[in-house]
């Protein structure tokens, strides 16, 4: 039976979406192609009609997951006053709900360590999506030069993602909640403290 181009595209998208969830739940090497295809309601034999290799699927699944995170952050930013956007993104990210649902959360805390051991092609694709995340976060840091905002965005993301990893290691009790709270305070407090310092430095650099 021949399927339409639209049907194939829909099936491809379904495989990627299902794979992105399972990979975040089980890790890049915790689930095989046969299981991924089964999750999408397809047979193992149909895999190569959609992907050249397992690596190709992994890259698309990673990209899908990271794009969804960036889109969620952008939606939060669009619905929040400019001066509260960064804090709101951080507070929505470092939550017990996100901690307890890795399959539908950010891909970096769940897969980052594994990506570092993948092929150069996979790392390059992952890095490009990471940079898009950083740029989006930097857009929410106002009243400082772009270079400073980008530096703060990198530090914020590193803290957020490290906090989520630690909170998951700690389980889902009071200790884990304490870690989440400390991470939120660290990112939001650091950003608030950095603004006056950045403004003061900018003022000093201006010619008289």
Residue pairs with C-beta under 8 A, 6 or more apart in sequence:
3 11
8 49
8 50
11 40
11 42
11 50
12 50
14 40
14 41
15 36
15 37
15 40
15 42
15 50
15 51
15 57
16 57
16 60
16 61
16 64
17 64
18 36
18 39
18 40
19 36
19 39
19 40
19 57
19 58
19 60
19 61
20 61
20 62
20 64
20 65
20 68
20 107
21 103
21 104
22 31
22 35
22 36
22 39
22 103
23 30
23 31
23 58
23 61
23 62
23 65
23 107
23 110
23 111
24 65
24 102
24 103
24 104
24 105
24 107
24 110
24 111
25 102
25 103
25 110
27 110
27 111
27 114
28 58
28 111
28 114
28 115
28 118
29 114
33 44
33 47
33 54
33 57
34 44
36 57
37 43
37 44
37 46
37 47
38 44
47 57
50 57
51 57
51 60
55 118
55 119
55 121
55 122
58 118
58 122
59 121
59 122
59 125
59 126
62 107
62 111
62 115
62 122
62 125
62 126
62 129
63 125
63 129
65 106
65 107
66 106
66 107
66 108
66 126
66 129
66 130
66 132
66 133
67 129
69 105
69 106
69 107
69 133
70 129
70 132
70 133
70 136
72 92
73 89
73 133
73 136
73 137
74 136
76 85
76 88
76 89
76 92
77 85
77 88
77 89
77 136
77 139
77 140
80 88
82 140
82 142
83 142
85 140
86 137
86 140
86 141
86 156
86 187
86 188
86 191
87 188
87 191
89 137
89 140
90 156
90 160
90 184
90 187
90 188
91 184
91 188
92 98
93 106
93 160
93 164
94 160
94 163
94 164
94 167
94 180
94 183
94 184
94 187
95 180
96 172
96 176
96 177
96 180
98 105
98 106
98 164
99 164
99 167
99 168
99 172
99 176
99 180
100 172
102 109
102 110
102 168
105 164
106 161
106 164
108 130
108 157
108 161
109 161
109 164
109 165
109 168
112 161
115 122
115 123
115 126
116 123
118 126
133 157
134 150
134 153
134 154
134 157
135 150
135 153
137 153
137 156
137 157
138 146
138 149
138 150
138 152
138 153
139 149
141 148
141 149
141 152
141 153
141 191
142 149
143 195
143 198
143 199
144 152
144 194
144 195
144 198
144 199
144 202
145 198
145 202
148 194
148 198
152 190
152 191
152 194
155 190
156 187
156 190
156 191
159 183
159 186
159 187
159 190
160 183
160 187
162 183
163 179
163 180
163 182
163 183
163 184
163 186
164 180
164 183
166 179
166 183
167 176
167 177
167 179
167 180
167 183
168 176
170 176
170 179
